[in-house]
Amino acid sequence: MFLNFDQVFRDTVEAYSIIDHTLRLTTANDAYCALVGRPREALIGQRVFDLFPETLAREALFATAFEKALSGEAAQVDEVYYSIPLGDQSVDRWWTIYCTPLEGVPPCFLFHIKDVTEVIQSRKQRDLYSADLQHRVGNVLNVVQVLARRTGQTAQTHADFLAAFDERIAALGKTFAHLSGDNWNGTGLHDLLAQQLLPEFLNLSKAVVIDGPDWPLSAMHAQTFAMAIHELLTNAIKAGALGDPKGQVAVTWGREDDGSYWFQWFESGLQGLEPPTVSGFGTQTLLIVLPHQLGGSATQEFTPTGMHYRLTIPADVEVPVGQDVGAD
C-alpha cells in the first residue's frame, strides 16, 4: 500500500510544522494554520520569533528547546499561555510544544503544538472547587462547634442537649446538602423556607403564609438564614402559633422606599403567650448572629396574642441579595 506522506502530514488533526536551522518555517499542515489563525502562505519562510513575538522569558524557553532539537535531542515546553487574536477580540489558549529532530543536512525539526486549554481550564476549575469546598467545610465545622457550645450552655440535662443539638445539626445539614448540589453559589429564600418548613405546615394555607420576592442568598448567608428560620420554626411549634390550632404564621419580606431590606416572621392567634424567661442560642442567632452578618438589626417582640420578629438590612449592604430585586 502506497502512502502519500505529504498528504498525511497536511491532513493530520494535530498541529505540525517543520522549522529549519535558521528557525524559519518550511511547511505547516492545515491544523497548524487553523490553530495559529494564519494562512500557510503567510507562515512559510518566516522566522518563528517574527511571526509570534515573545516575552524575553518565554523566548529563552523556546530558544533552548529549539537548540536542543537542532542538535538532535527531543525537547518540549509545557503549558505555554497565549492570547490568540480572533476578530475584534482574543481567546486564551495554553499550548504544549514538542520539538522532534529530523534527519537532514542542514538540521531541522518537527514542531508540534498540542492545545491543552481544556486540561488547564478543567484543572483551574477543580482547584477553585477544591478551595471553595475546603473553605465551606471549615465554616460548617466552626458553626457546629458554636452550636455545640451554645446548646450546652442552655441545656438542663444531657438528653435536652442531644435533642436540641440533633435538631440544629439536621437543619444545618439540609441547607449544606442543598448548597452542595446544583446551588453551589447559593440559593433562593423561597427554596430555603421550603427546606426548613415542614411540608405539613406549608400545606396548611390558613396557618402559614409566605410572601416576598425570591432573594438569591449567597452560600454563607443561606446557612445563617437557615439556622434563624429553624429557630423561629422550632419555637413556633413548641410554644407558638404552630402549636396552637388557632395560630397563624406570616413570613414576609421586601424593600422599603429608601432601599433597605426587611424580613419578618409574625405569629398571631394565640392567647396568654408569655415571653421566654431564658435567652439561649436561638435568641442569639436571631438577634445577634444573623443581623451582624448582614450588617443590619433585628427585634423580637412578644404579646399575649403572638410574636413578631423583624430583621432590617441597610440599602447600601450588598447582602442578602446578589442582585437588585427592587422591581420584584
TORGU-788797 format. One record per residue (C-alpha): x, y, z; residue number from 1. Coordinates in nm, 3 decimals, padded with zeros to 5 digits. Last residue first. Layout:
BEGIN
        u        v        w    k
        X        Y        Z  NUM
...
REM end
This chain:
BEGIN
        u        v        w    k
  -03.986   04.234   04.207  328
  -03.857   04.562   04.062  327
  -03.636   04.641   04.363  326
  -03.477   04.299   04.350  325
  -03.128   04.426   04.277  324
  -02.879   04.142   04.257  323
  -02.694   03.907   04.491  322
  -02.944   03.958   04.770  321
  -02.863   03.919   05.136  320
  -02.639   04.108   05.113  319
  -02.500   04.402   04.918  318
  -02.537   04.643   05.212  317
  -02.607   05.000   05.098  316
  -02.983   04.966   05.148  315
  -02.950   04.881   05.517  314
  -03.084   04.545   05.644  313
  -03.380   04.513   05.882  312
  -03.486   04.188   06.052  311
  -03.826   04.169   06.221  310
  -03.960   03.910   06.464  309
  -04.319   03.949   06.591  308
  -04.470   03.710   06.845  307
  -04.833   03.634   06.929  306
  -05.158   03.701   07.115  305
  -05.026   03.774   07.467  304
  -04.753   03.993   07.312  303
  -04.389   03.913   07.243  302
  -04.148   04.135   07.046  301
  -03.830   04.036   06.865  300
  -03.609   04.300   06.702  299
  -03.329   04.280   06.448  298
  -03.050   04.498   06.310  297
  -02.841   04.513   05.995  296
  -02.489   04.443   05.868  295
  -02.591   04.108   05.722  294
  -02.358   03.903   05.944  293
  -02.446   04.115   06.247  292
  -02.820   04.078   06.180  291
  -02.787   03.697   06.164  290
  -02.561   03.647   06.468  289
  -02.713   03.895   06.715  288
  -03.093   03.899   06.741  287
  -03.197   03.578   06.568  286
  -02.892   03.361   06.638  285
  -02.861   03.493   06.993  284
  -03.228   03.417   07.061  283
  -03.181   03.063   06.933  282
  -02.868   03.013   07.142  281
  -03.047   03.090   07.465  280
  -03.222   03.377   07.642  279
  -03.423   03.233   07.932  278
  -03.754   03.372   08.064  277
  -03.937   03.326   07.736  276
  -04.211   03.580   07.660  275
  -04.563   03.483   07.766  274
  -04.847   03.393   07.531  273
  -05.188   03.425   07.701  272
  -05.393   03.363   07.392  271
  -05.268   03.296   07.044  270
  -05.400   03.397   06.701  269
  -05.080   03.560   06.577  268
  -04.721   03.488   06.473  267
  -04.526   03.728   06.250  266
  -04.190   03.640   06.098  265
  -04.034   03.942   05.929  264
  -03.772   04.026   05.670  263
  -03.674   04.377   05.568  262
  -03.442   04.531   05.310  261
  -03.347   04.900   05.281  260
  -03.399   05.080   04.951  259
  -03.541   05.405   05.096  258
  -03.890   05.310   04.976  257
  -03.872   04.992   05.184  256
  -03.783   04.652   05.047  255
  -03.932   04.303   05.078  254
  -04.005   04.020   05.322  253
  -04.294   03.816   05.456  252
  -04.345   03.509   05.675  251
  -04.696   03.509   05.823  250
  -04.769   03.247   06.090  249
  -05.114   03.165   06.225  248
  -05.236   03.008   06.548  247
  -05.590   02.879   06.605  246
  -05.489   02.512   06.624  245
  -05.199   02.605   06.857  244
  -04.852   02.453   06.827  243
  -04.781   02.631   06.501  242
  -04.855   02.967   06.662  241
  -04.606   02.948   06.945  240
  -04.472   02.734   07.228  239
  -04.315   02.422   07.081  238
  -04.406   02.455   06.713  237
  -04.344   02.829   06.686  236
  -04.020   02.799   06.884  235
  -03.890   02.531   06.648  234
  -03.991   02.730   06.340  233
  -03.823   03.050   06.458  232
  -03.507   02.857   06.549  231
  -03.505   02.679   06.214  230
  -03.558   03.007   06.032  229
  -03.252   03.152   06.209  228
  -03.040   02.846   06.129  227
  -03.144   02.865   05.764  226
  -03.057   03.235   05.747  225
  -02.709   03.154   05.877  224
  -02.656   02.884   05.615  223
  -02.804   03.094   05.335  222
  -02.572   03.381   05.429  221
  -02.262   03.173   05.361  220
  -02.396   03.017   05.040  219
  -02.505   03.354   04.900  218
  -02.876   03.426   04.907  217
  -03.085   03.497   04.597  216
  -03.393   03.687   04.717  215
  -03.713   03.540   04.578  214
  -03.953   03.830   04.617  213
  -04.194   03.805   04.914  212
  -04.493   03.622   05.058  211
  -04.524   03.311   05.273  210
  -04.847   03.247   05.468  209
  -04.874   02.960   05.717  208
  -05.183   02.854   05.913  207
  -05.454   02.919   05.654  206
  -05.255   02.760   05.371  205
  -05.186   02.448   05.574  204
  -04.983   02.271   05.307  203
  -04.668   02.457   05.411  202
  -04.717   02.327   05.766  201
  -04.740   01.962   05.661  200
  -04.440   02.008   05.432  199
  -04.215   02.106   05.728  198
  -04.062   02.450   05.698  197
  -03.683   02.431   05.669  196
  -03.641   02.323   05.310  195
  -03.935   02.523   05.171  194
  -03.803   02.831   05.352  193
  -03.463   02.790   05.187  192
  -03.621   02.740   04.846  191
  -03.818   03.066   04.881  190
  -03.505   03.246   05.003  189
  -03.317   03.149   04.688  188
  -02.994   02.952   04.688  187
  -02.619   03.000   04.683  186
  -02.309   02.952   04.471  185
  -02.313   02.572   04.474  184
  -02.685   02.551   04.406  183
  -02.683   02.250   04.173  182
  -02.592   02.016   04.458  181
  -02.369   02.109   04.754  180
  -02.592   02.402   04.850  179
  -02.888   02.172   04.910  178
  -02.680   01.933   05.120  177
  -02.550   02.227   05.325  176
  -02.902   02.356   05.384  175
  -03.038   02.022   05.497  174
  -02.732   01.958   05.713  173
  -02.776   02.286   05.903  172
  -03.133   02.193   05.990  171
  -03.027   01.842   06.094  170
  -02.743   01.985   06.307  169
  -02.994   02.210   06.482  168
  -03.235   01.927   06.553  167
  -02.960   01.699   06.686  166
  -02.826   01.974   06.913  165
  -03.168   02.034   07.068  164
  -03.236   01.665   07.136  163
  -02.882   01.585   07.249  162
  -02.868   01.883   07.487  161
  -03.205   01.806   07.643  160
  -03.098   01.443   07.699  159
  -02.776   01.557   07.870  158
  -02.980   01.775   08.102  157
  -03.059   02.143   08.156  156
  -02.943   02.263   07.816  155
  -02.864   02.637   07.798  154
  -02.483   02.641   07.785  153
  -02.464   02.309   07.603  152
  -02.659   02.447   07.309  151
  -02.415   02.738   07.284  150
  -02.104   02.517   07.283  149
  -02.240   02.254   07.049  148
  -02.382   02.506   06.805  147
  -02.058   02.707   06.811  146
  -01.855   02.397   06.724  145
  -02.102   02.303   06.453  144
  -02.074   02.653   06.305  143
  -01.694   02.628   06.303  142
  -01.719   02.288   06.135  141
  -01.951   02.437   05.874  140
  -01.710   02.724   05.804  139
  -01.417   02.484   05.762  138
  -01.627   02.269   05.529  137
  -01.707   02.578   05.328  136
  -01.344   02.689   05.297  135
  -01.230   02.340   05.195  134
  -01.511   02.322   04.943  133
  -01.415   02.661   04.799  132
  -01.050   02.558   04.768  131
  -01.145   02.231   04.599  130
  -01.395   02.398   04.369  129
  -01.135   02.656   04.265  128
  -00.873   02.384   04.214  127
  -01.116   02.182   04.001  126
  -01.196   02.488   03.792  125
  -00.825   02.557   03.741  124
  -00.765   02.195   03.645  123
  -01.053   02.198   03.400  122
  -00.921   02.521   03.246  121
  -00.573   02.373   03.207  120
  -00.697   02.048   03.053  119
  -00.935   02.233   02.820  118
  -00.653   02.461   02.702  117
  -00.409   02.177   02.628  116
  -00.371   02.252   02.256  115
  -00.080   02.043   02.129  114
   00.167   02.223   01.904  113
   00.420   02.006   01.720  112
   00.737   02.146   01.560  111
   00.928   01.883   01.365  110
   01.297   01.966   01.347  109
   01.565   02.081   01.106  108
   01.933   02.010   01.052  107
   02.129   02.123   00.745  106
   02.164   01.847   00.640  105
   01.889   01.605   00.726  104
   01.740   01.376   00.985  103
   01.454   01.529   01.180  102
   01.475   01.630   01.548  101
   01.144   01.643   01.745  100
   01.032   01.966   01.916   99
   00.713   01.935   02.118   98
   00.518   02.244   02.237   97
   00.243   02.234   02.498   96
  -00.016   02.501   02.432   95
  -00.249   02.706   02.650   94
  -00.506   02.930   02.482   93
  -00.698   03.241   02.583   92
  -00.914   03.397   02.314   91
  -00.892   03.745   02.162   90
  -01.141   04.005   02.043   89
  -01.200   04.221   01.737   88
  -01.161   03.922   01.507   87
  -00.997   03.639   01.699   86
  -00.650   03.734   01.818   85
  -00.484   03.450   02.021   84
  -00.377   03.524   02.378   83
  -00.110   03.266   02.451   82
  -00.010   03.066   02.759   81
   00.256   02.794   02.744   80
   00.159   02.464   02.902   79
   00.481   02.267   02.871   78
   00.787   02.334   02.656   77
   00.929   02.027   02.488   76
   01.262   01.885   02.371   75
   01.396   01.600   02.158   74
   01.774   01.597   02.113   73
   01.947   01.604   01.773   72
   02.145   01.930   01.798   71
   01.869   02.118   01.613   70
   01.616   01.989   01.868   69
   01.827   02.100   02.164   68
   01.874   02.448   02.018   67
   01.500   02.476   01.953   66
   01.421   02.385   02.315   65
   01.667   02.640   02.450   64
   01.537   02.911   02.218   63
   01.180   02.826   02.322   62
   01.248   02.874   02.690   61
   01.451   03.194   02.625   60
   01.164   03.332   02.415   59
   00.929   03.273   02.709   58
   01.145   03.474   02.948   57
   01.208   03.754   02.699   56
   00.841   03.785   02.609   55
   00.760   03.654   02.269   54
   00.680   03.793   01.924   53
   00.500   03.526   01.721   52
   00.565   03.551   01.350   51
   00.899   03.724   01.391   50
   01.004   03.476   01.662   49
   00.926   03.183   01.433   48
   01.119   03.321   01.139   47
   00.909   03.339   00.821   46
   00.975   03.130   00.514   45
   00.633   02.971   00.508   44
   00.386   03.133   00.750   43
   00.185   03.387   00.548   42
   00.147   03.139   00.262   41
   00.006   02.881   00.507   40
  -00.280   03.104   00.613   39
  -00.287   03.236   00.972   38
  -00.507   03.164   01.275   37
  -00.242   02.994   01.487   36
  -00.456   02.683   01.534   35
  -00.602   02.686   01.182   34
  -00.260   02.708   01.021   33
  -00.130   02.426   01.243   32
  -00.431   02.207   01.162   31
  -00.379   02.263   00.789   30
  -00.019   02.144   00.796   29
   00.288   02.365   00.803   28
   00.597   02.393   00.583   27
   00.947   02.542   00.579   26
   00.902   02.757   00.889   25
   01.215   02.955   00.968   24
   01.431   02.895   01.276   23
   01.755   02.936   01.077   22
   01.824   02.562   01.128   21
   01.489   02.470   00.972   20
   01.138   02.450   01.123   19
   00.878   02.196   01.017   18
   00.514   02.245   01.113   17
   00.254   02.036   01.293   16
  -00.088   02.096   01.454   15
  -00.272   01.772   01.533   14
  -00.556   01.663   01.303   13
  -00.318   01.522   01.043   12
  -00.441   01.613   00.693   11
  -00.129   01.800   00.579   10
   00.116   01.539   00.705    9
  -00.086   01.253   00.555    8
  -00.093   01.437   00.221    7
   00.283   01.486   00.224    6
   00.325   01.124   00.334    5
   00.138   00.991   00.030    4
   00.112   00.630   00.139    3
   00.141   00.337  -00.105    2
   00.000   00.000   00.000    1
REM end
